[in-house]
Amino acid sequence: MKNSSDFIIEEQVNKRKLKKILGVSFGIAVTIGGTIGVGILRTPGMVASQLGSAWLIFIAWVIGGIYALLGTISVIELGTMFPKAGGWYVFVRKAFGDYAGFIIGWSDWIATSASLASIALAVGEFFSVLFPELSYDIKTISIIIVIAFAMIQWIGLKSGSKTQEVTSILKAFGFIALVAACFIFGGNQNITSRIPVNTPTTISALFIGFVIALQSIIFTYDGWYSAVYFIEEDKNPGKNLPKSAIGGVLATIVIYLLVNLGLLYVLPVSKLAASIAPATDAAQSIFGNGGAKIITVLSIVSLIGILNAVLLIATRIIYGLSRDGLFTTKSSSVSETGTPRAALLLSTIFSILLISSGTVEILIALSAFFYVANYFAGFSALFVLRKKEPDLARPFKVWGYPWTTLIFLIGSLIFLIGDVIGDPLNAFFALIYAVLSYPAFLLVKKLNEKN
């Protein structure tokens, strides 16, 4: 029989357990919701300016999609090996130890919270475009939006997850409607027969153009890993994560290719290449002056889906760190409805402070370095764990290992080097963060040992 102390311990453990109620539909929704944003409404113009040919544009977007898919199948193996909330830091900690996990986890949480603040500000700016009378206080609008989604998630996991599914469906239908409008009202153009403009004429120029275009495309695909943060809450992670993560990425690839087809159907390559807002230009060509408002509404819908996903992710990161003793264990409590409320509160407050302080742009610039470093560390962990834990159960194994993971790892390294060369100041700040993180790590471990 259990005595009273056993019941107390069991109750404390249960208070830190996440609810296993999520499935494939949520995984697909959070992948689409965490990936597709306003980037696809703008990036096609930049890609066209580098490549100048419809065929080259499609090839570049397909390559970017394949790159995201390679990353996805690698992270699925890691996630199904260790079905714990927290994302990248979980895998890095298993491969390289607590300190490496601490660095990756905290950098991921800071970067994610900065992204949340940036997205909220963007939503506030788009609202001010629709309602100019609100333009005097964009920060207040942004804070209200963050609080509103935090309240939805505070209610419970079902509330937050259903909101994600609804916003992702609305987003997908919004983009499909835009594509349909392009083909129905766009003017019956032959996309592939259009005369290329500024197409690179040498191999070296073509290579440089592809590299620059792919950097933007891969950034637009960022978010393909979103489902892995929720694997601890999945009813059957071994079966569901492969379906949801791969399904979400494939759906994103299809939507991106359709958007490019639609834009090219309406705009000549020359106009697409010269446009900084090609979706707006296409919509105005079809609907006149009302086209800009349609794209503004689509942008808000896109960003709201990302905002909800990013807040869910930030909450799981700080919850995982707390549960594993890399932050105060008080932040690992979970409500009866499945919400890590303390972690949600911390993520919300931190994002609001960033919105209020005006430091979002600085942290976003620094976050770009953190994200790429996290990818590199995460996929390095896959190689280490294959050797370190060869007998560990792997419900899903990477297709074409080690070459598929190696391609992504090399790509991450190239982008990391590019970030260091292109932005040495923020790379230096990231190095300072790494140095200062060690005494912080020792302090956290010491405080948790006392408790």
CORSUL-V224971 format. One record per residue. RES is the residue in three letters. D_FIRST is the distance of its C-alpha to the first C-alpha in Angstrom with 2 decimals. Layout:
((RES | D_FIRST) (RES | D_FIRST))
This chain:
((MET | 0.00) (LYS | 3.77) (ASN | 6.43) (SER | 9.87) (SER | 11.46) (ASP | 9.42) (PHE | 10.46) (ILE | 13.89) (ILE | 14.36) (GLU | 13.52) (GLU | 15.92) (GLN | 18.50) (VAL | 18.48) (ASN | 18.95) (LYS | 21.78) (ARG | 23.56) (LYS | 23.34) (LEU | 26.48) (LYS | 26.66) (LYS | 27.68) (ILE | 30.26) (LEU | 33.59) (GLY | 35.81) (VAL | 39.27) (SER | 41.23) (PHE | 39.83) (GLY | 40.38) (ILE | 43.99) (ALA | 44.46) (VAL | 43.28) (THR | 45.43) (ILE | 48.48) (GLY | 47.71) (GLY | 47.18) (THR | 50.30) (ILE | 53.13) (GLY | 54.82) (VAL | 58.33) (GLY | 59.10) (ILE | 60.09) (LEU | 62.52) (ARG | 64.33) (THR | 63.77) (PRO | 65.95) (GLY | 69.03) (MET | 68.39) (VAL | 67.71) (ALA | 70.94) (SER | 72.89) (GLN | 71.85) (LEU | 72.36) (GLY | 74.90) (SER | 74.37) (ALA | 72.20) (TRP | 71.35) (LEU | 70.38) (ILE | 68.28) (PHE | 66.28) (ILE | 65.88) (ALA | 64.52) (TRP | 61.95) (VAL | 60.86) (ILE | 60.53) (GLY | 58.43) (GLY | 56.18) (ILE | 55.83) (TYR | 54.96) (ALA | 52.17) (LEU | 50.96) (LEU | 50.91) (GLY | 48.76) (THR | 46.45) (ILE | 45.79) (SER | 45.06) (VAL | 42.58) (ILE | 40.83) (GLU | 40.07) (LEU | 38.68) (GLY | 36.61) (THR | 35.09) (MET | 34.31) (PHE | 32.46) (PRO | 31.34) (LYS | 30.71) (ALA | 32.44) (GLY | 35.28) (GLY | 38.07) (TRP | 40.39) (TYR | 38.61) (VAL | 35.52) (PHE | 37.82) (VAL | 39.94) (ARG | 36.99) (LYS | 35.65) (ALA | 39.17) (PHE | 40.60) (GLY | 37.84) (ASP | 36.59) (TYR | 40.05) (ALA | 41.67) (GLY | 38.85) (PHE | 39.32) (ILE | 43.07) (ILE | 42.79) (GLY | 40.01) (TRP | 41.81) (SER | 45.20) (ASP | 43.82) (TRP | 42.36) (ILE | 45.62) (ALA | 47.73) (THR | 45.70) (SER | 45.83) (ALA | 49.57) (SER | 49.99) (LEU | 48.21) (ALA | 50.63) (SER | 53.59) (ILE | 52.70) (ALA | 52.30) (LEU | 55.72) (ALA | 57.24) (VAL | 55.93) (GLY | 57.42) (GLU | 60.73) (PHE | 60.87) (PHE | 60.15) (SER | 63.05) (VAL | 65.27) (LEU | 64.50) (PHE | 64.73) (PRO | 67.20) (GLU | 66.71) (LEU | 63.24) (SER | 64.60) (TYR | 64.95) (ASP | 61.23) (ILE | 59.53) (LYS | 56.86) (THR | 55.70) (ILE | 55.53) (SER | 53.51) (ILE | 51.01) (ILE | 50.64) (ILE | 49.97) (VAL | 47.21) (ILE | 45.58) (ALA | 45.86) (PHE | 44.02) (ALA | 41.40) (MET | 40.79) (ILE | 40.46) (GLN | 37.84) (TRP | 36.08) (ILE | 35.40) (GLY | 33.26) (LEU | 33.36) (LYS | 34.77) (SER | 37.56) (GLY | 38.48) (SER | 38.33) (LYS | 40.37) (THR | 42.89) (GLN | 43.25) (GLU | 43.85) (VAL | 46.42) (THR | 48.29) (SER | 48.45) (ILE | 49.84) (LEU | 52.40) (LYS | 53.33) (ALA | 53.83) (PHE | 55.91) (GLY | 57.90) (PHE | 58.96) (ILE | 59.68) (ALA | 61.83) (LEU | 63.69) (VAL | 64.41) (ALA | 65.52) (ALA | 67.84) (CYS | 69.34) (PHE | 70.25) (ILE | 71.35) (PHE | 73.47) (GLY | 74.03) (GLY | 77.40) (ASN | 77.06) (GLN | 77.35) (ASN | 77.07) (ILE | 74.45) (THR | 75.15) (SER | 78.92) (ARG | 79.04) (ILE | 81.02) (PRO | 78.83) (VAL | 79.48) (ASN | 79.19) (THR | 77.63) (PRO | 77.31) (THR | 80.35) (THR | 79.29) (ILE | 76.30) (SER | 75.40) (ALA | 75.70) (LEU | 73.61) (PHE | 70.90) (ILE | 70.84) (GLY | 70.79) (PHE | 67.86) (VAL | 65.88) (ILE | 66.47) (ALA | 65.69) (LEU | 62.50) (GLN | 61.21) (SER | 61.38) (ILE | 60.08) (ILE | 57.02) (PHE | 56.32) (THR | 56.60) (TYR | 54.02) (ASP | 51.58) (GLY | 48.19) (TRP | 47.68) (TYR | 44.37) (SER | 42.82) (ALA | 40.23) (VAL | 38.48) (TYR | 37.22) (PHE | 34.99) (ILE | 33.58) (GLU | 30.01) (GLU | 30.31) (ASP | 31.83) (LYS | 30.08) (ASN | 31.50) (PRO | 33.16) (GLY | 34.41) (LYS | 36.47) (ASN | 37.18) (LEU | 38.37) (PRO | 41.32) (LYS | 42.40) (SER | 42.15) (ALA | 43.58) (ILE | 46.40) (GLY | 47.09) (GLY | 47.33) (VAL | 49.70) (LEU | 51.87) (ALA | 52.15) (THR | 53.18) (ILE | 55.80) (VAL | 57.25) (ILE | 57.48) (TYR | 59.14) (LEU | 61.67) (LEU | 62.46) (VAL | 63.03) (ASN | 65.43) (LEU | 67.22) (GLY | 67.58) (LEU | 68.94) (LEU | 71.40) (TYR | 72.51) (VAL | 73.55) (LEU | 74.62) (PRO | 77.08) (VAL | 75.67) (SER | 77.99) (LYS | 76.62) (LEU | 73.00) (ALA | 73.68) (ALA | 75.23) (SER | 72.53) (ILE | 69.82) (ALA | 68.25) (PRO | 69.10) (ALA | 66.78) (THR | 68.51) (ASP | 71.92) (ALA | 71.08) (ALA | 69.80) (GLN | 72.93) (SER | 75.09) (ILE | 73.53) (PHE | 72.91) (GLY | 75.31) (ASN | 74.34) (GLY | 71.18) (GLY | 69.80) (ALA | 68.69) (LYS | 66.56) (ILE | 64.94) (ILE | 63.93) (THR | 62.71) (VAL | 60.40) (LEU | 59.21) (SER | 58.59) (ILE | 56.46) (VAL | 54.40) (SER | 53.97) (LEU | 52.93) (ILE | 50.47) (GLY | 48.55) (ILE | 48.51) (LEU | 47.56) (ASN | 44.41) (ALA | 43.45) (VAL | 44.19) (LEU | 42.17) (LEU | 39.16) (ILE | 39.73) (ALA | 40.22) (THR | 36.94) (ARG | 35.04) (ILE | 36.83) (ILE | 35.90) (TYR | 32.32) (GLY | 32.03) (LEU | 33.68) (SER | 31.33) (ARG | 28.16) (ASP | 29.49) (GLY | 30.45) (LEU | 34.16) (PHE | 34.30) (THR | 32.31) (THR | 28.70) (LYS | 29.13) (SER | 31.23) (SER | 28.43) (SER | 26.79) (VAL | 26.88) (SER | 27.35) (GLU | 25.58) (THR | 28.78) (GLY | 28.65) (THR | 31.24) (PRO | 30.94) (ARG | 32.76) (ALA | 33.30) (ALA | 34.72) (LEU | 36.84) (LEU | 38.15) (LEU | 39.13) (SER | 40.93) (THR | 42.71) (ILE | 43.88) (PHE | 45.09) (SER | 47.06) (ILE | 48.60) (LEU | 49.68) (LEU | 51.30) (ILE | 53.11) (SER | 54.35) (SER | 55.36) (GLY | 57.62) (THR | 56.15) (VAL | 54.87) (GLU | 57.84) (ILE | 57.37) (LEU | 53.69) (ILE | 54.45) (ALA | 57.05) (LEU | 54.58) (SER | 51.88) (ALA | 54.08) (PHE | 53.85) (PHE | 50.07) (TYR | 49.54) (VAL | 51.68) (ALA | 50.11) (ASN | 46.63) (TYR | 47.85) (PHE | 49.38) (ALA | 46.27) (GLY | 44.02) (PHE | 46.17) (SER | 46.70) (ALA | 42.92) (LEU | 43.10) (PHE | 45.52) (VAL | 43.47) (LEU | 40.21) (ARG | 42.05) (LYS | 42.85) (LYS | 39.82) (GLU | 37.20) (PRO | 39.15) (ASP | 36.19) (LEU | 34.13) (ALA | 33.62) (ARG | 36.47) (PRO | 36.26) (PHE | 39.73) (LYS | 42.43) (VAL | 45.50) (TRP | 48.56) (GLY | 51.34) (TYR | 49.39) (PRO | 50.60) (TRP | 53.79) (THR | 52.38) (THR | 50.07) (LEU | 52.91) (ILE | 55.27) (PHE | 52.93) (LEU | 52.29) (ILE | 56.04) (GLY | 56.60) (SER | 54.07) (LEU | 55.81) (ILE | 59.20) (PHE | 58.05) (LEU | 56.49) (ILE | 59.78) (GLY | 61.65) (ASP | 59.62) (VAL | 60.34) (ILE | 64.05) (GLY | 64.34) (ASP | 62.41) (PRO | 62.47) (LEU | 61.76) (ASN | 58.36) (ALA | 57.63) (PHE | 58.38) (PHE | 56.05) (ALA | 53.29) (LEU | 53.96) (ILE | 53.72) (TYR | 50.37) (ALA | 49.14) (VAL | 50.41) (LEU | 48.94) (SER | 45.57) (TYR | 44.78) (PRO | 44.70) (ALA | 42.72) (PHE | 40.20) (LEU | 39.92) (LEU | 39.52) (VAL | 36.68) (LYS | 34.82) (LYS | 35.39) (LEU | 34.22) (ASN | 30.98) (GLU | 30.34) (LYS | 30.72) (ASN | 28.22))
